[in-house]
Amino acid sequence: MKPLCIIAGAMEPEWVPMPGPGDLLIAADGGLAHLSRRGLTPHLVVGDFDSLGWTPEGDNVLRHPAEKDDTDTMLAVRTGLERGHRDFLLLGCSGGRPDHAYANWQTLRFLAERDAAGWLLGQGMAATVIRNGRLDFAPGHKGVVSVFCPGDRAAGVDLAGLHYPLRDAALSGGFPLGVSNQFTGEAASVSVREGFLLVMWELPQGTLPEQLR
């Protein structure tokens, strides 16, 4: 499995995988409390610590001012990129305030723009953003999969092996054409020739996306 940068956010994550060799575990602000309850010690702690309610100390603590442009999750992502990671697992980042949830979806695009991959898990769903590329699903998947354009336009969109297929379609940021599609149990794929796609699909709790296994 690829080395992961695992980021625990301010919301209570449903689960946190045990970091393996080469993985980097980062607590983003309040994520430190969630990791501590699970007996996990992060390699780094990042944030302004308004959610945590107190300021931790130690050589692994990277404190930032409360008035800043980046969210704490974005700070953790930038830190992981600086340390050479290309695959990011975001946990505890999908619930709570809708504006923060949207900010974290934008963070997925931020990673795709830098040829990295972000995988946000929570509430029984997985989400990622692909750029000028393709996401494959092995046979056996069930449930809902939705595809959105997180920008002005995505051209050359193909949805194969799904209940509602598309071929060389164009999606826009102003109409949710790709919402609530369905896996059929067959091998499936989502691809875009030019642009970005935000892909969300049902994933059982405690399961990593197959692309990371």
Backbone as a printed PyTorch tensor [residue, N CA C, xyz], in Angstrom:
tensor([[[  0.8320,  -1.1860,   0.0000],
         [  0.0000,   0.0000,   0.0000],
         [  0.8730,   1.2440,   0.0000]],

        [[  0.4110,   2.3020,  -0.6800],
         [  1.1760,   3.5330,  -0.7550],
         [  1.2680,   4.1880,   0.6260]],

        [[  2.3920,   4.8710,   0.9060],
         [  2.4610,   5.6380,   2.1570],
         [  1.3700,   6.7140,   2.1760]],

        [[  0.6820,   6.8400,   3.3050],
         [ -0.4260,   7.7680,   3.4300],
         [ -0.0890,   8.9030,   4.3870]],

        [[ -0.6160,  10.0590,   4.0920],
         [ -0.6940,  11.1210,   5.0680],
         [ -2.1230,  11.0820,   5.6050]],

        [[ -2.2890,  10.6440,   6.8410],
         [ -3.6040,  10.4940,   7.4580],
         [ -3.8630,  11.7230,   8.3190]],

        [[ -4.9530,  12.4270,   8.0210],
         [ -5.2760,  13.6580,   8.7320],
         [ -6.5740,  13.4660,   9.4910]],

        [[ -6.5330,  13.6590,  10.8030],
         [ -7.7160,  13.5920,  11.6550],
         [ -8.2160,  15.0050,  11.9020]],

        [[ -9.4630,  15.2790,  11.4730],
         [-10.0240,  16.6140,  11.5960],
         [-10.7770,  16.8190,  12.8970]],

        [[-11.5000,  17.9460,  12.9590],
         [-12.1350,  18.3720,  14.1970],
         [-13.3750,  17.5570,  14.5560]],

        [[-14.0220,  16.9130,  13.5680],
         [-15.1950,  16.0940,  13.8600],
         [-14.7560,  14.6930,  14.2950]],

        [[-15.5840,  14.0470,  15.0760],
         [-15.2680,  12.6980,  15.5370],
         [-15.2390,  11.7440,  14.3460]],

        [[-14.0970,  11.1600,  14.0190],
         [-14.0510,  10.2210,  12.8800],
         [-14.6910,   8.8990,  13.2630]],

        [[-15.2790,   8.2450,  12.2720],
         [-15.9050,   6.9560,  12.5210],
         [-14.8600,   5.8900,  12.8360]],

        [[-13.6750,   6.0270,  12.2450],
         [-12.5790,   5.0980,  12.5060],
         [-11.2860,   5.7440,  12.0370]],

        [[-10.1880,   5.2580,  12.5480],
         [ -8.8690,   5.7230,  12.1400],
         [ -7.9950,   4.4890,  11.9500]],

        [[ -7.4740,   4.2570,  10.7390],
         [ -6.5990,   3.0960,  10.5410],
         [ -5.2850,   3.2580,  11.2840]],

        [[ -4.7300,   2.1570,  11.7130],
         [ -3.4310,   2.1930,  12.3730],
         [ -2.3590,   2.5690,  11.3430]],

        [[ -1.5960,   3.6220,  11.5770],
         [ -0.5660,   4.0150,  10.6050],
         [  0.4530,   2.9000,  10.3880]],

        [[  0.8510,   2.7280,   9.1320],
         [  1.8570,   1.7390,   8.7880],
         [  3.1960,   2.4030,   8.5280]],

        [[  4.1950,   1.6080,   8.1550],
         [  5.5160,   2.1680,   7.8510],
         [  5.4220,   3.2080,   6.7350]],

        [[  6.0130,   4.3420,   6.9470],
         [  6.0140,   5.3990,   5.9450],
         [  4.8240,   6.3300,   6.0250]],

        [[  3.8030,   5.9810,   6.8130],
         [  2.6390,   6.8440,   6.9480],
         [  2.9510,   8.0260,   7.8620]],

        [[  2.2380,   9.1160,   7.6390],
         [  2.3570,  10.3040,   8.4730],
         [  0.9860,  10.6110,   9.0470]],

        [[  0.8500,  10.5570,  10.3650],
         [ -0.4180,  10.8170,  11.0420],
         [ -0.3870,  12.2350,  11.6030]],

        [[ -1.3390,  13.0710,  11.1210],
         [ -1.4040,  14.4690,  11.5460],
         [ -2.7480,  14.7250,  12.2160]],

        [[ -2.7120,  15.3360,  13.3840],
         [ -3.9230,  15.8170,  14.0410],
         [ -4.1160,  17.2770,  13.6660]],

        [[ -5.2580,  17.5810,  13.0390],
         [ -5.5840,  18.9560,  12.6970],
         [ -6.4610,  19.5230,  13.8120]],

        [[ -5.8670,  20.3410,  14.6570],
         [ -6.5700,  20.9840,  15.7600],
         [ -7.3020,  19.9590,  16.6290]],

        [[ -8.6410,  19.9940,  16.6490],
         [ -9.4090,  19.1050,  17.5080],
         [ -9.2320,  17.6350,  17.2200]],

        [[ -8.6270,  17.3000,  16.0920],
         [ -8.3490,  15.9040,  15.7930],
         [ -7.4470,  15.2520,  16.8180]],

        [[ -6.6780,  16.0700,  17.5460],
         [ -5.7960,  15.5160,  18.5720],
         [ -6.6000,  14.8010,  19.6580]],

        [[ -7.7290,  15.3730,  20.0640],
         [ -8.5590,  14.7550,  21.1060],
         [ -9.1160,  13.4200,  20.6260]],

        [[ -9.5340,  13.3550,  19.3660],
         [-10.0950,  12.1120,  18.8300],
         [ -9.0310,  11.0130,  18.7610]],

        [[ -7.8300,  11.3780,  18.3580],
         [ -6.7520,  10.3900,  18.2970],
         [ -6.3630,   9.9250,  19.6980]],

        [[ -6.3150,  10.8490,  20.6300],
         [ -5.9340,  10.4900,  22.0030],
         [ -6.9190,   9.4980,  22.5960]],

        [[ -8.2010,   9.6630,  22.3330],
         [ -9.2040,   8.7310,  22.8430],
         [ -9.0280,   7.3360,  22.2720]],

        [[ -8.4020,   7.2610,  21.0910],
         [ -8.1570,   5.9650,  20.4640],
         [ -6.7740,   5.4120,  20.7990]],

        [[ -6.0430,   6.1030,  21.6490],
         [ -4.7090,   5.6480,  22.0240],
         [ -3.6790,   5.8590,  20.9430]],

        [[ -3.9360,   6.8000,  20.0140],
         [ -3.0060,   7.0660,  18.9240],
         [ -2.2790,   8.3870,  19.1590]],

        [[ -0.9800,   8.3800,  18.9490],
         [ -0.1660,   9.5860,  19.0780],
         [  0.2310,  10.0700,  17.6930]],

        [[ -0.1960,  11.2600,  17.2940],
         [  0.1370,  11.7430,  15.9500],
         [  1.6120,  12.0950,  15.8300]],

        [[  2.1180,  11.9790,  14.6110],
         [  3.4830,  12.4250,  14.3550],
         [  3.5730,  13.9450,  14.4440]],

        [[  2.4950,  14.6300,  14.0080],
         [  2.4540,  16.0910,  14.0290],
         [  1.0740,  16.5540,  14.4880]],

        [[  1.0320,  17.7110,  15.1330],
         [ -0.2130,  18.3620,  15.5340],
         [ -0.1940,  19.7660,  14.9370]],

        [[ -1.2250,  20.0990,  14.1530],
         [ -1.2340,  21.3440,  13.3820],
         [ -2.5210,  22.1070,  13.6580]],

        [[ -2.4300,  23.4380,  13.7750],
         [ -3.6470,  24.2370,  13.8790],
         [ -3.5020,  25.4510,  14.7490]],

        [[ -4.6350,  26.1590,  14.9200],
         [ -4.6690,  27.2960,  15.8380],
         [ -5.2610,  26.8900,  17.1820]],

        [[ -5.8390,  25.6960,  17.2420],
         [ -6.3100,  25.0460,  18.4660],
         [ -7.5080,  25.7390,  19.1200]],

        [[ -8.3160,  26.4120,  18.2700],
         [ -9.5700,  26.9600,  18.7790],
         [-10.5870,  25.8410,  19.0120]],

        [[-10.5850,  24.8220,  18.1690],
         [-11.4960,  23.6950,  18.3540],
         [-11.0680,  22.8270,  19.5280]],

        [[ -9.7800,  22.6290,  19.6750],
         [ -9.2700,  21.7860,  20.7540],
         [ -9.5270,  22.4140,  22.1190]],

        [[ -9.4200,  23.7480,  22.1940],
         [ -9.6920,  24.4500,  23.4320],
         [ -8.4850,  24.6320,  24.3360]],

        [[ -7.3580,  24.0970,  23.9480],
         [ -6.1170,  24.2940,  24.6840],
         [ -4.9630,  24.0950,  23.7140]],

        [[ -3.8020,  24.6040,  24.0650],
         [ -2.6520,  24.5550,  23.1580],
         [ -1.6770,  23.4730,  23.6010]],

        [[ -1.5120,  22.4310,  22.8050],
         [ -0.5490,  21.3840,  23.1590],
         [  0.8760,  21.8970,  23.0170]],

        [[  1.7810,  21.2040,  23.6540],
         [  3.1940,  21.5670,  23.5850],
         [  4.0160,  20.3650,  23.1420]],

        [[  5.1540,  20.6410,  22.5340],
         [  6.0370,  19.5780,  22.0960],
         [  6.6840,  19.9110,  20.7710]],

        [[  7.7190,  19.1710,  20.4410],
         [  8.4420,  19.4010,  19.1910],
         [  7.5980,  19.0590,  17.9620]],

        [[  6.5220,  18.2750,  18.1470],
         [  5.6980,  17.8790,  17.0130],
         [  4.5060,  18.8120,  16.8090]],

        [[  4.4370,  19.9180,  17.5470],
         [  3.3060,  20.8510,  17.4680],
         [  3.6640,  22.0260,  16.5620]],

        [[  2.8230,  22.2520,  15.5440],
         [  2.9970,  23.3830,  14.6270],
         [  1.8130,  24.3180,  14.8310]],

        [[  2.0190,  25.3640,  15.6160],
         [  0.9380,  26.2780,  15.9700],
         [  0.8500,  27.4140,  14.9570]],

        [[ -0.3930,  27.7730,  14.5980],
         [ -0.6470,  28.8540,  13.6500],
         [ -1.6100,  29.8650,  14.2690]],

        [[ -1.5780,  31.1070,  13.8150],
         [ -2.5070,  32.1150,  14.3430],
         [ -3.9480,  31.8150,  13.9500]],

        [[ -4.8950,  32.2880,  14.7470],
         [ -6.3070,  32.0530,  14.4480],
         [ -6.7380,  32.7970,  13.1880]],

        [[ -6.1760,  33.9930,  12.9490],
         [ -6.5150,  34.7610,  11.7520],
         [ -5.5630,  34.3550,  10.6290]],

        [[ -6.0630,  33.5060,   9.7380],
         [ -5.2400,  32.9410,   8.6620],
         [ -6.1380,  32.6070,   7.4890]],

        [[ -5.5250,  32.3800,   6.3280],
         [ -6.2870,  32.0370,   5.1230],
         [ -6.6440,  30.5590,   5.0800]],

        [[ -5.7800,  29.7020,   5.5870],
         [ -5.9730,  28.2530,   5.4930],
         [ -6.8310,  27.7240,   6.6300]],

        [[ -7.6730,  26.7400,   6.3230],
         [ -8.3080,  25.9710,   7.3860],
         [ -7.2400,  25.0930,   8.0470]],

        [[ -7.5750,  24.5390,   9.2040],
         [ -6.6110,  23.6520,   9.8570],
         [ -6.3620,  22.4070,   9.0120]],

        [[ -7.3950,  21.9290,   8.3210],
         [ -7.2080,  20.7780,   7.4330],
         [ -6.2510,  21.1260,   6.3010]],

        [[ -6.4140,  22.3240,   5.7270],
         [ -5.5170,  22.7420,   4.6530],
         [ -4.0830,  22.8810,   5.1650]],

        [[ -3.9190,  23.3900,   6.3850],
         [ -2.5780,  23.4730,   6.9610],
         [ -1.9440,  22.0890,   7.0650]],

        [[ -2.7520,  21.1080,   7.4810],
         [ -2.2340,  19.7410,   7.5950],
         [ -1.8800,  19.1760,   6.2240]],

        [[ -2.6990,  19.4710,   5.2190],
         [ -2.4120,  19.0090,   3.8630],
         [ -1.1220,  19.6320,   3.3420]],

        [[ -0.9610,  20.9250,   3.5270],
         [  0.2760,  21.5840,   3.0790],
         [  1.4900,  20.9770,   3.7810]],

        [[  1.3390,  20.6660,   5.0530],
         [  2.4400,  20.0640,   5.8010],
         [  2.8020,  18.7000,   5.2290]],

        [[  1.7920,  17.8940,   4.9140],
         [  2.0510,  16.5900,   4.3210],
         [  2.7200,  16.6870,   2.9620]],

        [[  2.2820,  17.6520,   2.1440],
         [  2.9090,  17.8540,   0.8400],
         [  4.3750,  18.2510,   0.9950]],

        [[  4.6490,  19.1300,   1.9460],
         [  6.0290,  19.5710,   2.1750],
         [  6.9370,  18.4120,   2.5640]],

        [[  6.3360,  17.3800,   3.1670],
         [  7.1070,  16.2040,   3.5930],
         [  7.0850,  15.0850,   2.5640]],

        [[  6.6110,  15.3990,   1.3660],
         [  6.7350,  14.4770,   0.2450],
         [  5.5960,  13.5130,   0.0400]],

        [[  4.4930,  13.6580,   0.7690],
         [  3.3730,  12.7290,   0.6060],
         [  2.5170,  13.1230,  -0.5860]],

        [[  1.9480,  12.0850,  -1.2430],
         [  1.1160,  12.3100,  -2.4280],
         [ -0.2870,  11.7300,  -2.2710]],

        [[ -0.5210,  10.9040,  -1.2740],
         [ -1.8400,  10.3240,  -1.0190],
         [ -2.2920,  10.7040,   0.3850]],

        [[ -3.4790,  11.3130,   0.4750],
         [ -3.9710,  11.8740,   1.7200],
         [ -5.3150,  11.2580,   2.0850]],

        [[ -5.4470,  10.8500,   3.3270],
         [ -6.6870,  10.3020,   3.8550],
         [ -7.2290,  11.2870,   4.8820]],

        [[ -8.3890,  11.8830,   4.5920],
         [ -8.9780,  12.8920,   5.4590],
         [-10.1310,  12.2710,   6.2430]],

        [[-10.0250,  12.2940,   7.5670],
         [-11.0170,  11.6880,   8.4490],
         [-11.5490,  12.7390,   9.4050]],

        [[-12.8350,  12.6490,   9.7270],
         [-13.4290,  13.6580,  10.5950],
         [-13.5290,  15.0140,   9.9250]],

        [[-13.6900,  15.0040,   8.6140],
         [-13.6930,  16.2490,   7.8370],
         [-14.9530,  16.4100,   6.9840]],

        [[-15.9570,  15.5490,   7.1770],
         [-17.1120,  15.5770,   6.2830],
         [-18.4010,  16.0090,   6.9560]],

        [[-18.4160,  16.1320,   8.2880],
         [-19.6390,  16.5160,   8.9840],
         [-19.5280,  17.9000,   9.5740]],

        [[-20.4220,  18.1800,  10.5380],
         [-20.3620,  19.4770,  11.1940],
         [-20.8870,  20.5920,  10.3210]],

        [[-20.1830,  21.7170,  10.3020],
         [-20.6420,  22.8860,   9.5550],
         [-20.5530,  22.6600,   8.0500]],

        [[-21.6280,  22.9970,   7.3040],
         [-21.5970,  22.8050,   5.8460],
         [-20.4850,  23.5810,   5.1560]],

        [[-20.1420,  24.7690,   5.6870],
         [-19.0940,  25.5450,   5.0250],
         [-17.7410,  24.8630,   5.1420]],

        [[-17.4850,  24.2200,   6.2840],
         [-16.2250,  23.4960,   6.4270],
         [-16.2140,  22.2300,   5.5620]],

        [[-17.3680,  21.5670,   5.4430],
         [-17.4410,  20.4030,   4.5630],
         [-17.1170,  20.8090,   3.1260]],

        [[-17.6870,  21.9350,   2.6760],
         [-17.4110,  22.4110,   1.3190],
         [-15.9410,  22.7880,   1.1710]],

        [[-15.3760,  23.4160,   2.2050],
         [-13.9550,  23.7720,   2.1590],
         [-13.0900,  22.5300,   2.0040]],

        [[-13.4750,  21.4400,   2.6440],
         [-12.6890,  20.2180,   2.5370],
         [-12.8310,  19.5700,   1.1610]],

        [[-13.9870,  19.7130,   0.5180],
         [-14.1020,  19.2430,  -0.8700],
         [-13.2020,  20.0820,  -1.7700]],

        [[-13.1210,  21.3830,  -1.4870],
         [-12.1940,  22.2150,  -2.2470],
         [-10.7490,  21.7950,  -2.0000]],

        [[-10.4630,  21.3410,  -0.7960],
         [ -9.1150,  20.8530,  -0.4840],
         [ -8.7670,  19.6340,  -1.3260]],

        [[ -9.7590,  18.7880,  -1.6190],
         [ -9.5220,  17.6580,  -2.5070],
         [ -9.0970,  18.1360,  -3.8960]],

        [[ -9.7380,  19.2050,  -4.3740],
         [ -9.3300,  19.7520,  -5.6710],
         [ -7.9320,  20.3710,  -5.5800]],

        [[ -7.6360,  21.0440,  -4.4800],
         [ -6.3000,  21.6000,  -4.2630],
         [ -5.2430,  20.5190,  -4.4390]],

        [[ -5.4990,  19.3300,  -3.8970],
         [ -4.5490,  18.2280,  -4.0340],
         [ -4.4660,  17.7510,  -5.4790]],

        [[ -5.6180,  17.6260,  -6.1440],
         [ -5.6090,  17.1760,  -7.5380],
         [ -4.8530,  18.1410,  -8.4320]],

        [[ -4.9440,  19.4370,  -8.1410],
         [ -4.2120,  20.4340,  -8.9210],
         [ -2.6990,  20.2440,  -8.8000]],

        [[ -2.2740,  19.5870,  -7.7420],
         [ -0.8430,  19.3660,  -7.4940],
         [ -0.4390,  17.9180,  -7.7570]],

        [[ -1.2470,  17.2350,  -8.5540],
         [ -0.9840,  15.8430,  -8.9350],
         [ -0.8580,  14.9390,  -7.7150]],

        [[ -1.5890,  15.2650,  -6.6670],
         [ -1.7010,  14.4130,  -5.4940],
         [ -3.1440,  13.9380,  -5.3950]],

        [[ -3.4180,  13.0310,  -4.4820],
         [ -4.7590,  12.4620,  -4.3550],
         [ -5.2380,  12.5740,  -2.9220]],

        [[ -6.4450,  13.0790,  -2.7520],
         [ -7.0630,  13.1560,  -1.4440],
         [ -8.2950,  12.2770,  -1.3880]],

        [[ -8.4670,  11.5980,  -0.2720],
         [ -9.6000,  10.6890,  -0.0800],
         [-10.2670,  11.0660,   1.2330]],

        [[-11.4830,  11.5830,   1.1470],
         [-12.2120,  12.0280,   2.3250],
         [-13.2520,  10.9710,   2.6710]],

        [[-13.2010,  10.4590,   3.9010],
         [-14.1210,   9.4090,   4.3340],
         [-14.9710,   9.9080,   5.4930]],

        [[-16.2580,   9.5220,   5.4790],
         [-17.1290,   9.8650,   6.5910],
         [-18.5830,   9.7450,   6.2170]],

        [[-19.4230,   9.4630,   7.1940],
         [-20.8600,   9.3660,   7.0080],
         [-21.2260,   8.3230,   5.9470]],

        [[-20.4480,   7.2450,   5.9120],
         [-20.7270,   6.1660,   4.9870],
         [-20.3810,   6.4480,   3.5390]],

        [[-19.6120,   7.5150,   3.3020],
         [-19.2620,   7.8990,   1.9420],
         [-17.7530,   8.1160,   1.8250]],

        [[-17.2600,   7.9600,   0.6070],
         [-15.9000,   8.3490,   0.2470],
         [-15.9980,   9.4260,  -0.8250]],

        [[-15.0140,  10.3190,  -0.8580],
         [-14.9950,  11.3640,  -1.8800],
         [-13.5660,  11.6100,  -2.3110]],

        [[-13.3960,  11.9000,  -3.5980],
         [-12.0930,  12.2860,  -4.1320],
         [-12.3160,  13.1660,  -5.3450]],

        [[-11.2890,  13.8640,  -5.7670],
         [-11.3300,  14.6820,  -6.9830],
         [-10.2720,  14.1600,  -7.9380]],

        [[-10.6670,  13.9460,  -9.1950],
         [ -9.7230,  13.5540, -10.2320],
         [ -9.6020,  14.6740, -11.2540]],

        [[ -8.4330,  14.7670, -11.8560],
         [ -8.1670,  15.7940, -12.8700],
         [ -7.6140,  15.1160, -14.1230]],

        [[ -8.2940,  15.3470, -15.2540],
         [ -7.8400,  14.7910, -16.5350],
         [ -7.4400,  13.3210, -16.3680]],

        [[ -8.2960,  12.5510, -15.7410],
         [ -7.9240,  11.1730, -15.4320],
         [ -9.1180,  10.2650, -15.2470]],

        [[ -8.8640,   9.1500, -14.5720],
         [ -9.8580,   8.0790, -14.4950],
         [ -9.8100,   7.4180, -13.1230]],

        [[-10.9870,   7.0440, -12.6310],
         [-11.1260,   6.3290, -11.3710],
         [-11.8410,   5.0160, -11.6590]],

        [[-11.1940,   3.9040, -11.3310],
         [-11.7450,   2.5750, -11.6190],
         [-12.2830,   1.9230, -10.3530]],

        [[-13.3710,   1.1660, -10.5210],
         [-13.9840,   0.4110,  -9.4370],
         [-14.0910,  -1.0520,  -9.8600]],

        [[-13.6280,  -1.9350,  -9.0020],
         [-13.6910,  -3.3670,  -9.2870],
         [-15.1440,  -3.8580,  -9.2140]],

        [[-15.4360,  -5.0120,  -9.7890],
         [-16.7890,  -5.5700,  -9.6740],
         [-17.1730,  -5.7760,  -8.2040]],

        [[-18.4600,  -5.6800,  -7.9510],
         [-18.9660,  -5.9530,  -6.6120],
         [-19.4360,  -4.7350,  -5.8510]],

        [[-19.1650,  -3.5450,  -6.3570],
         [-19.6190,  -2.3470,  -5.6550],
         [-21.1440,  -2.2260,  -5.7250]],

        [[-21.7200,  -1.7310,  -4.6360],
         [-23.1610,  -1.4950,  -4.5730],
         [-23.4080,  -0.0940,  -4.0270]],

        [[-24.6060,   0.4110,  -4.2880],
         [-25.0020,   1.6840,  -3.7080],
         [-24.8390,   2.8560,  -4.6490]],

        [[-24.8840,   4.0450,  -4.0430],
         [-24.9130,   5.3000,  -4.7870],
         [-23.5050,   5.7740,  -5.1170]],

        [[-23.3560,   6.3360,  -6.3020],
         [-22.1370,   7.0550,  -6.6930],
         [-22.5850,   8.3210,  -7.4080]],

        [[-22.0200,   9.4560,  -6.9970],
         [-22.3730,  10.7400,  -7.5950],
         [-21.1200,  11.4090,  -8.1390]],

        [[-21.3090,  12.1170,  -9.2430],
         [-20.1910,  12.7680,  -9.9250],
         [-20.5640,  14.2240, -10.1810]],

        [[-19.7200,  15.1400,  -9.7260],
         [-19.9810,  16.5700,  -9.8780],
         [-18.7970,  17.2540, -10.5440]],

        [[-19.0800,  18.3840, -11.1580],
         [-18.0270,  19.2420, -11.7060],
         [-17.7270,  20.3280, -10.6790]],

        [[-16.5530,  20.2950, -10.0280],
         [-16.2130,  21.3100,  -9.0260],
         [-15.5270,  22.5280,  -9.6450]],

        [[-16.0310,  22.9540, -10.7820],
         [-15.4620,  24.0820, -11.4990],
         [-16.4710,  24.5550, -12.5330]],

        [[-16.0070,  25.2680, -13.5460],
         [-16.9120,  25.7600, -14.5670],
         [-17.3850,  24.6520, -15.5020]],

        [[-16.4400,  23.8030, -15.9480],
         [-16.8030,  22.8130, -16.9590],
         [-15.8270,  21.6500, -16.9260]],

        [[-16.3650,  20.4500, -17.1050],
         [-15.5530,  19.2430, -17.2670],
         [-15.9640,  18.5970, -18.5890]],

        [[-15.0000,  18.3970, -19.4930],
         [-15.2930,  17.9000, -20.8390],
         [-14.8230,  16.4580, -20.9970]],

        [[-15.5080,  15.7290, -21.8780],
         [-15.1200,  14.3520, -22.1570],
         [-15.3410,  13.4390, -20.9740]],

        [[-16.4990,  13.5740, -20.3300],
         [-16.8160,  12.7670, -19.1510],
         [-17.4340,  11.4430, -19.5710]],

        [[-16.8580,  10.3510, -19.1140],
         [-17.3890,   9.0080, -19.3720],
         [-17.7360,   8.3440, -18.0410]],

        [[-18.9380,   7.7980, -17.9540],
         [-19.3580,   6.9700, -16.8240],
         [-19.7090,   5.6060, -17.3810]],

        [[-18.9220,   4.5980, -17.0390],
         [-19.1000,   3.2520, -17.5920],
         [-19.3890,   2.2620, -16.4700]],

        [[-20.2430,   1.2760, -16.7540],
         [-20.5670,   0.2450, -15.7860],
         [-21.5270,   0.6950, -14.7030]],

        [[-22.1240,   1.8780, -14.8510],
         [-23.0880,   2.4090, -13.8950],
         [-24.5000,   2.3430, -14.4710]],

        [[-25.4930,   2.5100, -13.5970],
         [-26.8870,   2.4130, -14.0460],
         [-27.2170,   3.4730, -15.0990]],

        [[-26.6570,   4.6820, -14.9160],
         [-26.8490,   5.7600, -15.8900],
         [-25.5000,   6.0820, -16.5170]],

        [[-25.1920,   5.5040, -17.6820],
         [-23.8970,   5.7530, -18.3120],
         [-23.8690,   7.1080, -19.0210]],

        [[-22.6760,   7.6220, -19.2200],
         [-22.4520,   8.8150, -20.0210],
         [-21.2740,   8.5500, -20.9400]],

        [[-21.3090,   9.1830, -22.0980],
         [-20.2100,   9.0380, -23.0410],
         [-19.8560,  10.3920, -23.6160]],

        [[-18.6190,  10.8240, -23.4080],
         [-18.1040,  12.0800, -23.9440],
         [-19.0450,  13.2370, -23.6190]],

        [[-19.5020,  13.2790, -22.3790],
         [-20.4260,  14.3210, -21.9430],
         [-19.6690,  15.5060, -21.3670]],

        [[-20.3810,  16.6020, -21.2120],
         [-19.8340,  17.7920, -20.5600],
         [-20.6630,  18.0730, -19.3170]],

        [[-19.9880,  18.2340, -18.1880],
         [-20.6530,  18.6030, -16.9470],
         [-20.2660,  20.0370, -16.5850]],

        [[-21.1860,  20.7490, -15.9630],
         [-20.9140,  22.1120, -15.5440],
         [-21.0840,  22.2260, -14.0420]],

        [[-20.5550,  23.3170, -13.5040],
         [-20.6920,  23.5580, -12.0780],
         [-22.0560,  24.0820, -11.6920]],

        [[-22.9580,  24.2820, -12.6760],
         [-24.2570,  24.8610, -12.3900],
         [-25.4250,  23.9060, -12.4840]],

        [[-25.1480,  22.6070, -12.7590],
         [-26.2540,  21.6470, -12.8680],
         [-25.7790,  20.2780, -12.4040]],

        [[-26.4740,  19.6450, -11.4260],
         [-26.0060,  18.3790, -10.8360],
         [-26.4390,  17.1540, -11.6290]],

        [[-26.0280,  17.0690, -12.8810],
         [-26.4390,  15.9580, -13.7390],
         [-25.9930,  14.6070, -13.1820]],

        [[-24.8340,  14.5570, -12.5260],
         [-24.2740,  13.2690, -12.1270],
         [-24.6600,  12.7850, -10.7470]],

        [[-25.6500,  13.4150, -10.1090],
         [-25.9970,  13.0250,  -8.7510],
         [-26.7960,  11.7220,  -8.7340]],

        [[-26.5870,  10.9130,  -7.7130],
         [-27.3920,   9.7150,  -7.4200],
         [-27.4090,   8.6990,  -8.5540]],

        [[-26.2360,   8.4150,  -9.1110],
         [-26.1120,   7.2740, -10.0030],
         [-26.0040,   6.0210,  -9.1300]],

        [[-25.9150,   4.8600,  -9.7640],
         [-25.8910,   3.6070,  -9.0070],
         [-24.8540,   2.6570,  -9.5850]],

        [[-24.1080,   1.9850,  -8.6870],
         [-23.2890,   0.8720,  -9.1260],
         [-24.1920,  -0.2800,  -9.5530]],

        [[-23.7230,  -1.0820, -10.4790],
         [-24.5090,  -2.2140, -10.9750],
         [-23.9390,  -3.5570, -10.5380]],

        [[-22.8100,  -3.5420,  -9.8490],
         [-22.1310,  -4.7840,  -9.4970],
         [-21.0550,  -5.1590, -10.4920]],

        [[-21.0760,  -4.5180, -11.6620],
         [-20.0430,  -4.7490, -12.6690],
         [-18.8630,  -3.8050, -12.4280]],

        [[-17.7470,  -4.1000, -13.0890],
         [-16.6300,  -3.1600, -13.0600],
         [-17.1040,  -1.8160, -13.6020]],

        [[-16.6710,  -0.7260, -12.9750],
         [-17.1480,   0.6040, -13.3620],
         [-15.9760,   1.5690, -13.4090]],

        [[-16.1890,   2.6850, -14.0900],
         [-15.1510,   3.7140, -14.1510],
         [-15.7850,   5.0770, -14.3470]],

        [[-15.0780,   6.0810, -13.8490],
         [-15.4340,   7.4890, -14.0380],
         [-14.1980,   8.1710, -14.5940]],

        [[-14.3470,   8.8660, -15.7050],
         [-13.1760,   9.5160, -16.2950],
         [-13.5510,  10.8730, -16.8640]],

        [[-12.5480,  11.7430, -16.9700],
         [-12.7250,  13.0730, -17.5390],
         [-11.5090,  13.3820, -18.3910]],

        [[-11.7560,  13.8620, -19.6130],
         [-10.6520,  14.1790, -20.5220],
         [-10.0090,  15.5120, -20.1650]],

        [[-10.8460,  16.4880, -19.7840],
         [-10.3340,  17.8240, -19.4900],
         [-11.1530,  18.4390, -18.3580]],

        [[-10.5010,  18.6660, -17.2400],
         [-11.1870,  19.2830, -16.1230],
         [-11.1150,  18.4340, -14.8680]],

        [[-11.9540,  18.7810, -13.9130],
         [-11.9820,  18.1180, -12.6180],
         [-13.3410,  17.4680, -12.3840]],

        [[-13.3420,  16.3550, -11.6740],
         [-14.5710,  15.7180, -11.2320],
         [-14.4590,  15.4010,  -9.7490]],

        [[-15.4990,  15.7430,  -9.0130],
         [-15.6450,  15.3310,  -7.6230],
         [-16.5140,  14.0770,  -7.6200]],

        [[-15.9500,  12.9760,  -7.1450],
         [-16.6400,  11.6870,  -7.1500],
         [-16.9180,  11.2740,  -5.7060]],

        [[-18.1780,  10.9450,  -5.4290],
         [-18.5860,  10.4920,  -4.0960],
         [-19.3060,   9.1620,  -4.2260]],

        [[-19.0010,   8.2220,  -3.3350],
         [-19.6620,   6.9340,  -3.4130],
         [-19.7930,   6.3060,  -2.0310]],

        [[-20.7560,   5.4160,  -1.8990],
         [-20.9590,   4.7280,  -0.6360],
         [-19.8080,   3.7660,  -0.3690]],

        [[-19.3380,   3.7880,   0.8850],
         [-18.2290,   2.9310,   1.2810],
         [-18.4630,   2.5060,   2.7270]],

        [[-18.4600,   1.2000,   3.0050],
         [-18.7120,   0.7410,   4.3720],
         [-17.7150,   1.3170,   5.3690]],

        [[-18.1950,   1.6090,   6.5550],
         [-17.3370,   2.1420,   7.6140],
         [-16.1950,   1.1830,   7.9030]],

        [[-15.0080,   1.7490,   8.1190],
         [-13.8360,   0.9370,   8.4190],
         [-13.1710,   0.3560,   7.1930]],

        [[-13.5320,   0.8690,   6.0150],
         [-12.9810,   0.3490,   4.7560],
         [-12.2200,   1.4460,   4.0310]],

        [[-11.0410,   1.1290,   3.5490],
         [-10.3100,   2.0590,   2.7090],
         [-10.7860,   1.9500,   1.2730]],

        [[-10.7730,   3.0430,   0.5140],
         [-11.0450,   2.9450,  -0.9180],
         [-10.1120,   1.9270,  -1.5690]],

        [[-10.6390,   1.1620,  -2.4920],
         [ -9.8350,   0.1140,  -3.1000],
         [ -8.5930,   0.6490,  -3.7830]],

        [[ -8.6470,   1.9140,  -4.2080],
         [ -7.4970,   2.5090,  -4.8830],
         [ -6.3040,   2.6850,  -3.9400]],

        [[ -6.5360,   2.5570,  -2.6250],
         [ -5.4610,   2.6930,  -1.6490],
         [ -5.0260,   1.3630,  -1.0510]],

        [[ -5.7120,   0.2860,  -1.3880],
         [ -5.4110,  -0.9950,  -0.7520],
         [ -4.2320,  -1.6780,  -1.4260]]])
